[in-house]
Amino acid sequence: MSENMISVENLSKKYIIAHQQEQSSSYKALRDVIADGATSFAKAFIKPSGKKMPNPAREEFWALKDVSFEIQQGEAIGVIGRNGAGKSTLLKVLSRITEPTRGRIAIKGRVASLLEVGTGFHPELTGRENIYLNGSVLGMSRVEIKKKFDEIVAFAEVEKFLDTPVKRYSSGMYVRLAFSVAAHLEPEILIVDEVLAVGDSAFQKKCLGKMGDVATKEGRTVLFVSHSMQAIAQLTKRCILLSKGNIQFDGHTGKAVQLYLAGQKDESASPAYYQAPITKTGNHVAWVRAHTSEEEGIHCWGNPITFEFALHVTEPHESLRFSFQIVNFLQQAICIFWFFESDAPFCREPGIFILRCEIPKFRLYMGSYTLTTWFSNRRSETLLESLKEICPFEVTMHTFERPEYQWQADECLYLEDAIWQTVEKH
């Protein structure tokens, strides 16, 4: 039975926020300075009344409030939440950088933290010297550090700059070396904040693989904070979702991601839906809707999905063709589907027609997607209308039990997977 490496009970952290009082003018005369000095002097020597007056310039802010959880040996735990939810504060408290206001923390073993670019490095020392310095801080002997030295340098890929002061390193080089030191010096607990986002995609993939090995093969504990749901899903099976300093959810990563994405939805926007503006011209897409398997705008990997397009045709054409692309957040086209039937209802008569495209097994990487549409005359090659970045939706993995399959290249969409259907709308 695995033992608890981290136990947190009713952990809270309070900060005092000072607000600058509004001034009628940015300019201060000598008489204003004298008046302020006299007021401060009077406050210091005049005995205040028994009634305590509130200070409008100071405010209490609870970054964490009554947070409790346990983490066992060998677990890789994700920590997610919106900006300001308390993720970084939690990691700083666990790393003993910040003192908690109240609560209890029990940590077993050495902790290596990678919280901010440059944390734990001395800018005037070289990369070589900082490796030994960082290892000593973690409680490693010089012999132990020397044993791991070549692996650290090879993983970080900074051989040419090993004897250069780290103040001359780029942020990416900083992160490469800092992560390599933290991961290879064998701490029992590895804590990594969003700092990995500074590195390039190849290095991020390399780091995720290393953290996975640290947890599964070496039996160490990993806490990982990231806004990349792909990275969280790939590395962790359990996830803690923070909201306003409290734990909103602690459990399966897929469910945590689903709740996180649901909370990220813009209330003013209509996810998975597009409504065209009213125009006098015909032959356009009136609206688009995606019927997702979960909440509006959120779809589970591998489940069926249906896209509906309302085609407004003012006059019949001999040959009409409709197609759409699924586009990721990098504006890269993932796949394309097209529909053409010479005897389709919208080719014979005017009106508004619903065109449905059902994909029985929708297998896309976790992330954000939009649609791009084309409506054209196939015979004359005339483009009637094209819409871009419409109908946004998210793909998550809430009900998928084996997330490692998500990353296989051969699991993709094929054109024959689509089932098209046309329905006239009166």
NUDOLO-192395 format. One line per 3 residues: number of its first residue (from 1); for each residue x, y, z of C-alpha. Coordinates in nm, 4 decimals. Layout:
// NUDOLO-192395
NUM) X Y Z; ...
//
This chain:
// NUDOLO-192395
1) 0.0000 0.0000 0.0000; 0.1369 0.3411 -0.1009; 0.2124 0.5907 0.1739
4) 0.1087 0.9546 0.1781; 0.3842 1.1860 0.0607; 0.1825 1.5064 0.1043
7) -0.1000 1.5657 0.3524; -0.2748 1.9033 0.3586; -0.5412 1.9891 0.6164
10) -0.7456 2.3117 0.6158; -0.4680 2.5055 0.4468; -0.5342 2.8798 0.4147
13) -0.3248 3.1728 0.2983; -0.4267 3.5343 0.3533; -0.2745 3.8426 0.1954
16) -0.3340 4.2056 0.2843; -0.3982 4.4157 -0.0248; -0.3187 4.7848 0.0041
19) -0.5207 5.0170 -0.2189; -0.3809 5.3553 -0.3093; -0.6274 5.6247 -0.2089
22) -0.7383 5.8478 -0.4925; -0.5763 6.1896 -0.5070; -0.7472 6.4920 -0.6505
25) -0.4248 6.5814 -0.8289; -0.0950 6.4117 -0.9008; 0.0792 6.7383 -0.8059
28) 0.1583 6.7970 -0.4377; 0.2518 7.1390 -0.3029; 0.4706 7.1958 0.0020
31) 0.1646 7.2842 0.2107; 0.0121 6.9429 0.1260; 0.3276 6.7633 0.2415
34) 0.3276 6.9647 0.5695; -0.0427 6.8954 0.6237; 0.0046 6.5209 0.5678
37) 0.2970 6.5194 0.8091; 0.0939 6.6963 1.0760; -0.1900 6.4470 1.0329
40) 0.0463 6.1500 1.0713; 0.2015 6.3093 1.3820; -0.1404 6.3636 1.5371
43) -0.2461 6.0038 1.4691; 0.0690 5.8783 1.6386; 0.0247 6.0737 1.9644
46) -0.3489 6.1311 2.0039; -0.5154 5.8435 2.1869; -0.7802 5.6882 1.9638
49) -1.1332 5.6333 2.0842; -1.2542 5.2892 2.1899; -1.4314 5.2360 1.8582
52) -1.2063 5.0902 1.5885; -1.2446 5.2551 1.2500; -1.2033 5.0426 0.9364
55) -0.9160 5.1210 0.7033; -1.0578 5.1586 0.3514; -0.7083 5.1399 0.2001
58) -0.6445 4.7778 0.3189; -0.8312 4.4642 0.2250; -0.7995 4.0976 0.3181
61) -0.7612 3.8521 0.0299; -0.7703 3.4755 0.0855; -0.5637 3.3160 -0.1922
64) -0.6328 2.9741 -0.0353; -0.9093 2.8865 0.2084; -0.9565 2.5536 0.3889
67) -0.7840 2.3394 0.1259; -0.7408 1.9719 0.2188; -0.6094 1.6748 0.0186
70) -0.3641 1.3840 0.0300; -0.1189 1.2671 -0.2347; 0.0338 0.9202 -0.2322
73) 0.3735 0.8045 -0.3461; 0.4050 0.7686 -0.7240; 0.1004 0.9799 -0.8063
76) 0.1120 1.2422 -1.0810; -0.1411 1.5095 -0.9862; -0.2585 1.7947 -1.2059
79) -0.3587 2.1298 -1.0573; -0.5773 2.3456 -1.2808; -0.7963 2.6526 -1.2486
82) -0.8435 3.0012 -1.3807; -0.5874 3.2773 -1.3246; -0.6080 3.3832 -0.9616
85) -0.7585 3.0535 -0.8445; -0.4663 2.9917 -0.6053; -0.2553 2.7390 -0.8006
88) 0.0805 2.9151 -0.7715; 0.0147 3.0090 -0.4084; -0.0524 2.6433 -0.3269
91) 0.2733 2.5328 -0.4863; 0.4726 2.8061 -0.3102; 0.3304 2.7003 0.0252
94) 0.4083 2.3338 -0.0448; 0.7608 2.4334 -0.1533; 0.8100 2.6231 0.1771
97) 0.8615 2.9497 -0.0084; 0.5520 3.1072 0.1503; 0.4248 3.0544 0.5055
100) 0.0596 2.9490 0.5364; -0.1751 3.1640 0.7426; -0.3284 2.8572 0.9035
103) -0.3605 2.4870 0.8430; -0.1277 2.1895 0.8515; 0.1076 2.0459 0.5878
106) 0.2983 1.7175 0.6222; 0.5548 1.6407 0.3507; 0.7699 1.3294 0.3444
109) 1.0912 1.3508 0.1445; 1.2849 1.6096 -0.0498; 1.0980 1.8587 -0.2682
112) 1.2295 2.0008 -0.5974; 1.0332 2.2974 -0.7321; 1.0294 2.4658 -1.0701
115) 0.7962 2.7613 -1.0155; 0.9389 3.0588 -1.2044; 1.2096 3.1099 -1.4636
118) 1.5384 3.1436 -1.2755; 1.4124 3.0259 -0.9370; 1.6993 2.8710 -0.7419
121) 1.9680 2.9892 -0.9850; 2.2298 3.2541 -0.9156; 2.2556 3.4764 -1.2256
124) 2.6290 3.5429 -1.1853; 2.7215 3.1748 -1.1672; 2.7668 2.9521 -1.4708
127) 2.5350 2.6705 -1.5654; 2.7863 2.4179 -1.4298; 2.8121 2.5983 -1.0947
130) 2.4350 2.6331 -1.0661; 2.3872 2.2599 -1.1129; 2.6030 2.1946 -0.8074
133) 2.4428 2.4821 -0.6158; 2.0898 2.3639 -0.6869; 2.1791 2.0077 -0.5985
136) 2.3281 2.1169 -0.2677; 2.0096 2.3090 -0.1846; 1.8151 1.9870 -0.2463
139) 2.0406 1.8074 0.0025; 2.2452 1.6116 -0.2522; 2.6131 1.5402 -0.1933
142) 2.8753 1.6427 -0.4471; 2.9291 1.2770 -0.5374; 2.5583 1.2284 -0.6094
145) 2.5449 1.5431 -0.8236; 2.8547 1.4448 -1.0178; 2.7006 1.1040 -1.0887
148) 2.3980 1.2690 -1.2524; 2.5849 1.5619 -1.4089; 2.6201 1.4224 -1.7624
151) 2.2530 1.3206 -1.7764; 2.1453 1.6682 -1.6652; 2.3544 1.8428 -1.9298
154) 2.2463 1.6041 -2.2072; 1.8781 1.6457 -2.1252; 1.9013 2.0265 -2.1066
157) 2.0990 2.0474 -2.4355; 2.3099 2.3423 -2.3137; 2.6581 2.1895 -2.3496
160) 2.7962 2.4887 -2.5416; 2.6881 2.7327 -2.2734; 2.7678 2.5269 -1.9644
163) 3.0444 2.7649 -1.8528; 2.8491 3.0818 -1.9367; 2.6820 3.2820 -1.6557
166) 2.3135 3.1956 -1.6568; 2.2215 3.5651 -1.6617; 2.3082 3.5476 -2.0315
169) 2.0731 3.2529 -2.0907; 1.7428 3.2962 -2.2692; 1.4275 3.2099 -2.0760
172) 1.4062 2.8837 -2.2705; 1.7621 2.7843 -2.1761; 1.6891 2.8737 -1.8134
175) 1.3919 2.6406 -1.8092; 1.5781 2.3599 -1.9852; 1.8541 2.3553 -1.7270
178) 1.6293 2.4186 -1.4255; 1.3897 2.1370 -1.5155; 1.6728 1.8984 -1.5936
181) 1.8327 1.9633 -1.2534; 1.5022 1.9253 -1.0690; 1.4079 1.6030 -1.2478
184) 1.7448 1.4253 -1.2374; 1.8594 1.4909 -0.8811; 1.6055 1.2380 -0.7543
187) 1.3822 1.4358 -0.5173; 1.0921 1.2391 -0.3738; 0.8487 1.5140 -0.4792
190) 0.8688 1.7183 -0.8016; 0.6597 2.0372 -0.8253; 0.6327 2.2066 -1.1660
193) 0.4376 2.5245 -1.2414; 0.3304 2.6659 -1.5797; 0.6943 2.7628 -1.6402
196) 0.7286 2.4807 -1.8972; 0.5196 2.6903 -2.1370; 0.8333 2.8978 -2.1981
199) 1.0031 2.6064 -2.3744; 0.9447 2.4985 -2.7329; 0.6965 2.2233 -2.8170
202) 0.9661 1.9552 -2.8574; 1.1117 2.0299 -2.5149; 0.7656 2.0390 -2.3553
205) 0.6999 1.6913 -2.4950; 1.0360 1.5785 -2.3621; 0.9575 1.7174 -2.0149
208) 0.6151 1.5516 -2.0062; 0.7761 1.2199 -2.0920; 1.0342 1.2660 -1.8181
211) 0.7708 1.3566 -1.5580; 0.5726 1.0502 -1.6597; 0.8803 0.8325 -1.6072
214) 0.9497 0.9996 -1.2723; 0.6029 0.9040 -1.1482; 0.5451 0.5629 -1.3075
217) 0.8929 0.4095 -1.3350; 1.0767 0.5776 -1.0479; 0.7831 0.5888 -0.8056
220) 0.8160 0.9581 -0.7207; 0.5378 1.2126 -0.6749; 0.4661 1.4889 -0.9279
223) 0.2498 1.8013 -0.8914; 0.1952 1.9719 -1.2246; 0.0225 2.3059 -1.2884
226) -0.0685 2.3901 -1.6467; -0.3294 2.5675 -1.8587; -0.2691 2.3104 -2.1331
229) -0.5420 2.0510 -2.0946; -0.3594 1.8240 -2.3406; -0.0530 1.8148 -2.1153
232) -0.2638 1.7611 -1.8034; -0.4548 1.4746 -1.9666; -0.1400 1.3087 -2.0969
235) 0.0478 1.3161 -1.7661; -0.2134 1.2771 -1.4920; -0.5066 1.0554 -1.3985
238) -0.6101 1.2637 -1.0988; -0.6579 1.6390 -1.1023; -0.7364 1.9101 -0.8464
241) -0.9520 2.1947 -0.9779; -0.9157 2.5180 -0.7791; -1.1657 2.8029 -0.7860
244) -1.1272 3.1234 -0.5819; -0.8915 2.9574 -0.3369; -1.1126 2.6511 -0.2775
247) -1.1077 2.2976 -0.4172; -1.3964 2.2765 -0.6620; -1.3197 1.9172 -0.7646
250) -1.0625 1.6504 -0.6791; -1.0783 1.3337 -0.8859; -1.0530 1.1891 -1.2363
253) -0.8669 1.4192 -1.4750; -1.1290 1.3929 -1.7487; -1.4074 1.5131 -1.5214
256) -1.1883 1.7922 -1.3813; -1.1054 1.9126 -1.7315; -1.4711 1.9068 -1.8286
259) -1.5638 2.1217 -1.5270; -1.2751 2.3563 -1.6003; -1.3759 2.4021 -1.9641
262) -1.7383 2.4551 -1.8634; -1.6289 2.7296 -1.6253; -1.4188 2.8937 -1.8967
265) -1.7154 2.9526 -2.1261; -1.7885 3.3179 -2.1996; -2.1396 3.3940 -2.0814
268) -2.1852 3.6549 -2.3549; -2.0976 3.4070 -2.6305; -2.2985 3.1163 -2.7694
271) -2.0671 2.8133 -2.7842; -2.1173 2.5579 -3.0584; -2.3587 2.7899 -3.2404
274) -2.3412 3.0550 -3.5129; -2.6172 3.2915 -3.6248; -2.5665 3.4801 -3.9487
277) -2.6399 3.8536 -3.9565; -2.9541 3.9588 -4.1410; -2.8689 4.0479 -4.5011
280) -3.0612 4.0994 -4.8245; -2.8394 3.8656 -5.0216; -2.9269 3.5018 -5.0629
283) -2.7291 3.1786 -5.0881; -2.5729 3.1979 -4.7453; -2.5491 2.9867 -4.4307
286) -2.8212 3.1110 -4.1959; -2.6932 2.9342 -3.8841; -2.4641 2.6536 -3.7705
289) -2.4972 2.4316 -3.4639; -2.2868 2.1498 -3.3198; -2.4702 1.8913 -3.1100
292) -2.2055 1.7840 -2.8585; -2.2221 1.4842 -2.6256; -2.1852 1.6778 -2.3001
295) -2.2765 2.0323 -2.2059; -2.3256 2.2886 -2.4786; -1.9939 2.3430 -2.6510
298) -1.8134 2.0501 -2.4828; -1.7681 1.7122 -2.6524; -1.6260 1.3838 -2.5231
301) -1.3545 1.2149 -2.7268; -1.4798 0.9198 -2.9327; -1.8517 0.9945 -2.8966
304) -2.0748 1.0796 -3.1963; -2.1216 1.4431 -3.2908; -2.3635 1.6102 -3.5321
307) -2.3113 1.9371 -3.7167; -2.6178 2.1156 -3.8580; -2.6099 2.3865 -4.1237
310) -2.9109 2.5948 -4.2283; -2.8670 2.6768 -4.5985; -3.0672 2.9715 -4.7261
313) -3.1245 2.9363 -5.1003; -3.3217 3.2126 -5.2793; -3.3166 3.0514 -5.6239
316) -3.2361 2.7001 -5.7500; -2.8972 2.6169 -5.9006; -2.8004 2.3307 -6.1233
319) -2.5073 2.2259 -5.9087; -2.4509 2.3305 -5.5478; -2.1782 2.1983 -5.3227
322) -2.1281 2.2490 -4.9500; -1.8187 2.1686 -4.7417; -1.6729 2.2501 -4.4024
325) -1.3410 2.2185 -4.2224; -1.2634 2.1589 -3.8561; -0.9878 2.4006 -3.7503
328) -0.7787 2.3887 -3.4310; -0.6750 2.6831 -3.2129; -0.3581 2.7304 -3.4215
331) -0.5805 2.7881 -3.7267; -0.4668 2.4596 -3.8783; -0.7221 2.2613 -4.0797
334) -0.7631 1.9181 -3.9199; -1.0088 1.7581 -4.1618; -1.2580 1.8504 -4.4329
337) -1.6041 1.7139 -4.5191; -1.8042 1.7945 -4.8303; -2.1535 1.7234 -4.9569
340) -2.2714 1.7166 -5.3179; -2.5836 1.5575 -5.4635; -2.7261 1.6783 -5.7904
343) -3.0804 1.5925 -5.6807; -3.0515 1.7466 -5.3312; -3.3630 1.9494 -5.2358
346) -3.1745 2.2803 -5.2159; -3.0579 2.2345 -5.5767; -3.4170 2.2180 -5.7088
349) -3.6109 2.4845 -5.5209; -3.5549 2.7918 -5.3002; -3.5998 2.7866 -4.9232
352) -3.4141 2.7183 -4.6010; -3.2790 2.3644 -4.5749; -3.1116 2.1863 -4.2834
355) -2.8017 1.9926 -4.3808; -2.6866 1.7466 -4.1142; -2.3483 1.5763 -4.0896
358) -2.3164 1.3062 -3.8233; -1.9758 1.1626 -3.7309; -2.0301 0.8389 -3.5317
361) -1.6839 0.8397 -3.3694; -1.5442 1.1899 -3.3312; -1.1747 1.1364 -3.2531
364) -0.9786 1.4566 -3.2181; -0.7119 1.5655 -2.9702; -0.8353 1.7460 -2.6619
367) -0.8545 2.1192 -2.7296; -1.0496 2.4055 -2.8857; -1.1902 2.3957 -3.2401
370) -1.3929 2.6091 -3.4811; -1.5512 2.5539 -3.8225; -1.4855 2.7018 -4.1658
373) -1.7577 2.6590 -4.4310; -1.7798 2.6898 -4.8104; -2.1010 2.7087 -5.0149
376) -2.0351 2.7137 -5.3889; -2.1669 2.6413 -5.7378; -1.9792 2.3309 -5.8448
379) -2.0324 2.3733 -6.2203; -1.9320 2.7392 -6.2471; -1.6808 2.7174 -5.9618
382) -1.8413 3.0258 -5.8065; -1.8029 3.0707 -5.4327; -2.1364 3.1820 -5.2901
385) -2.0204 3.2199 -4.9294; -1.7345 3.1263 -4.6962; -1.7412 3.1600 -4.3164
388) -1.4388 3.1305 -4.0859; -1.3896 3.0708 -3.7122; -1.7534 3.0005 -3.6330
391) -1.9285 2.7610 -3.3945; -1.6494 2.7163 -3.1305; -1.6467 2.3940 -2.9272
394) -1.4157 2.1964 -2.6977; -1.3097 1.8318 -2.7033; -1.2447 1.6682 -2.3668
397) -1.1918 1.3126 -2.2389; -1.4412 1.2842 -1.9533; -1.5772 0.9409 -2.0419
400) -1.2693 0.7992 -2.2125; -1.0931 0.5481 -1.9869; -0.7692 0.5053 -2.1793
403) -0.6388 0.8524 -2.2641; -0.3099 0.7212 -2.4024; -0.5010 0.6173 -2.7174
406) -0.5736 0.9820 -2.7823; -0.2213 1.0425 -2.9025; -0.2042 0.7668 -3.1649
409) -0.1600 0.9099 -3.5140; -0.3698 0.6416 -3.6824; -0.6797 0.7355 -3.4830
412) -0.8164 1.0075 -3.7069; -1.1284 1.1092 -3.8976; -1.2079 0.9628 -4.2373
415) -1.4462 1.1011 -4.4941; -1.6516 0.7828 -4.4987; -1.7205 0.8332 -4.1277
418) -1.9619 1.1152 -4.2078; -2.3343 1.0506 -4.2547; -2.5106 1.3305 -4.4430
421) -2.8799 1.4068 -4.4407; -3.0895 1.6964 -4.5786; -3.4168 1.8153 -4.4270
424) -3.6324 2.1002 -4.5508; -3.7254 2.3663 -4.2959; -4.0482 2.5608 -4.3495
//
